[in-house]
Amino acid sequence: MLIEQIMNTTCITMQPTNSIAHAVELMQRHQIRHVLVVNARHELVGLVGLKEIQSASSIFHPDTAKQDLQYPVSSIMIESPVTAHPLDFLEDAAVLFYEYRLTCLPIVRGRRLVGVVTETDLLRTFVQLTGALEPSSQIEIRVENTAGTLAKIAALLAKTNINILNVLVYPTDDPYVRIVAFRVQTMNPIRIIEKLRKEGFDVLGPDVSR
């Protein structure tokens, strides 16, 4: 999946000369945690979030706090924030969120701002991709890490006339063993589990004996 398929194209922006108070007002009005800072050509020049606002507020003197909030947002914004391209893959965005501990990822084409992805957008998309929001069951199977194993399981499931919503493969401590997790479109996977075990597959769960 490409980033352009999940990014928000309606971005809340401000100019670097706008005040910190204006950034606070935008966050409160739109119930957001970040504001993107652009120049007159709509090119991304910075990002300001709650963290920057709070850090700035901590150094304001009580007697001058209102005056200090009139400083330009350029005085506290993150310059040259981490960005991605709309044609990058969703997995690439996830890596950026993880490596840089991001909560917001501006999406640019050239330097021009075209969208934004938040950690909430990313999490919601991954949950949707797993199929967990649909009535379904997950079956986990321990298999040897050999070619053709996944195809054998998929062919067996096809014979049960149960739709496969998602397939995930997890590593284990043994490089020759993987855990394959199938999410199938049924709330009662007993028949599938019995068939898999009959064919010699090591089904880890769910435990249908309870």
N, C-alpha and C positions, 0 to 999 in steps of 0.2 A: 504493500500500500504506500502511496506517495503522500508526502506532507500536505500537498495542495488539496487532498481529499478530506482532510480533517481540520485544516487551519481556519481560524476566524479571519475573515477579510474585512470586517468592520472593526477598525482599531481606534482606540481612544488615544489621541495624540495631543501634543502641545509643542510650543516653540521653546528653544533654549532660553529665550529672554523672558518667558513667562515666570511668574513668581512661584515659590515653593507653596504658598497658600493656595494658588490655583491648582497645583498638583493634588493637594489634599482635598480640595473641593471636588475635583474630577473623580477621585477615588471614592469619595463618599456618595456622590450622586449616582455613579454607575456601579457601585458595590464591587470594585475591582481592587487588586493589590499592586498593580503596576500601571504606569503611564509611559508610553513610548514618546521619545523626543525627536522631532524631525525639523529639518530646515525648510525654507520656502519652496524647495524643489521636491519636497516629501521624501528626502533622503534621511535615513536613520542616522542620528548623531549621538544618541544616548538613550538611557532607560533609567527611570526612577521608580523605586518601589517603597513599600512600607518600611523596609529595613533602613533605607537611606533617609527617609523622613524621620524615623525614630532616632537614628544616629545624630541627625542634625538637631533635632529637638533637645537632645540631652546636653548639648553644649550652649543652648540659648539661655541667656540670663532671664529670670522671671520678669524683670522690669522692662526688658527689650524684646520679649518673645514675639509679640505681634509685629514689631518692626523687622525682626530677623526673618520672619516668614515672607517678607517682601523681597528677599534676595532672589536673584534669578535661579531657576531650577538647574541651570548649568553649573552652579557652584557645588551641587551635591550629586548630580546624576552620574551613573556609570557610563563612561565614555567607551566607545567601540565594544559594545556588548557582544557576547557570543551569538551568532546568527546561523540560519540554515537557508537553503534554497527550496522553493516549492516543489522541485522535482527530486529532492532527496527522499530516501526511503524513511518510513516511519521508524524503523529500527535504528537508523542513523541518529534521528532526533532523540530517541530513548538513550542512546549512548552518551549524547551531549548532556542530557539532563542528569545522568548518573555521574559522569566524570567531573562536571563542573558544579554539581549540586544546584541546578537551576530550578526555578519555579515558573519561569517564563522564557520563551524562545521566540524572538522576532524573526520573521521570515522575509527575506529580501531578494530582489532580482536586480543584480548589480548592487547599487547602494539604496535603491528605492524600496521603501517599505510596502509590502503587498499583503502581509498577514501576520498572525501571531498564534502560537500554540502554548497553552498553559499546561502545568502538570495535571490538572483536572481533565483537560481534553485528552491527554495522553493515556491516563489511567482508564477513562471511560471507553476509549477506543480499544484498548487491550482487553478489557472485560467483554466488550461486544464481540471481539474476534474469538474469544474462547468459547462463545456460545452459552456462557453461564447465565445469561439473562433469559434464556428460553427454557421451557420445561424439558429437562434432559437429565441424563445420568453420565457420570464419568467412570470409565473402566481403565484401570492401570494394569499393565502387563510387563513383566520382566522378560526381556528377550536378549539373545545374543546379537552383538553388533556386526551383523553380516548382511550382505546385499540380498534383497528379495524378501526379507522377513516382514517388513511393513506391508508389502504387496500381498503376502499370504494372508495376513490378518484382515486386510481390507477386503480381499476376495471372500473370506469366510463370513465377514459381517454382511457383505452384499447378499449372501444367500439367505440371510434372516429377514431381508426386506426392511431393515432399519436404517434410517438416514444418518450418515456421519456428519456432525456439525463442525467438528474440529479435531485436529490431531497435533499433539505436542510430544516431543521427544526430550527426555531429561537424561543428563549424564549421571553416572554413578562413580563410586570409588574405583571400580573395575573398568578399565578402558575397553574391555571386550563385552561389556554388558550395558544395556540402556533400559530405561523405563519408558514405555510408550503409553501415552494417555489418550484414549479415544473418548470424545464426548458424543454421545448418541442420542437421537431424538426419541427417547422413551423414558418413562419414569419407572419402568419395571425391567431391569436388565438381566433378570435371573436366567431367562432362556439363552441369552447371548453368552453369559458367563459359563453356563453348563456346556454349551457347544465348544467354546474356546478351551475349556479344561479337558473335554473329551478328545480334542485334537492335540493335547499335550502342552498347551500354553500355560505358563505360570502366571495366573491372574492374582494380583495383589489385593485388589479391591474393586468395588465395595464388598463388604462382608455380607452376603445374602443369607447367612445361616442364622442371623440374629432375629 
